[in-house]
């Protein structure tokens, strides 16, 4: 979700990423700071995102995260996996409804 958010919105700070995920999910996902920043650290370690300091919309210093080329490749892979899984689940649900 973080990779997709950065792909669609461009560089964002952690708070902005969390709020966007909550917004898109209609608040089905409630993310606390610890969860978001732990995920961002893992993504940085894997070099799927980069980080740089900037100024937020309220004129505060904030770390902004951006998708890297490796992150875009990973996003393609993850999207394909999720689409495949969603197809399998749809087949199971149709099969269960027919029985």
N, C-alpha and C positions, 0 to 999 in steps of 0.2 A: 504494500500500500504506500509506503514511503517513496519507493522508486517511482511508482506511477504518479504520485502527487508532484514530485519534482519534475517529472517529464512533462506533465500537463501545465504546471504553473511556473516553472523556472525556479531559480534559487529562492529558498525560503528559510526563515529561522525556525527553530524547533517548535515554538508555540504555534506559529502559523501552519506548520505541517500537521500538528495534532488537531487544531481546529478544523482544518480542511477535511481531514479523514472523518472527524465526527460529523461534519456537515454533510458530506457525501453519503455517509451511512445512516443518515437521519437519526443520529445519536445512538445507533445500535452499538457502536464502539465508543466507549468513554476512555480516553487515554490520559494517564497521569504523566507528570514530567519524568519520573523515573523510568517508565516504560519507553517513552519516546527517546530519551537521551541514551538509554542502553542500546536501543535499536540503531540509533545514529552512530554510536561508537563501533558497533559490529560492522555496519556498512562502510564506515571510514576505514576500519582495519582491512576489510576485503577490497578496498579501493573502488567501490562501486559509487561512492560519493566523494566530493571534496568539500572543504570548509574554508571560509574566509570571513574576516570581520567586516562589518558594515554598520550602517545606521538604520534602525527600524523605522516604521511609519510614525512612531511617536518620539522620534529623535533620540532614541537610546542605542547604545552600542550593543550589537547582537552578532552572534555567529550565524552566518548564512551557509546553507548546504546546497550543493548542486550535483546533478547527475554527471558521472564521467562516461566515457565511451564504454568502459567495461561494465558500468552500471546499466547502460542502455542495452548491451548484449544480454546481461542477466535479466533485465526486464522482459525482453523478448522470450527468453527461455521460460521464465516463470509464467508469463501470459499463456504460452502454448500449453504448459503443464496444467494450469487452472482450467483452460478451455477444454482440454481432454478430460479432466476430472469432472467438470460440469456436464459434459456429454454422457459420461458413464452414469452419473447420478440421475440424469434425466431418463436414461433407459431403464434403470432400476425402478424409478418412480412410476413410469408408464407400465412396466411389467407388473408391479404390485397392484396398480389400479385395475388392470385387466383381470386379475385373479380374484 
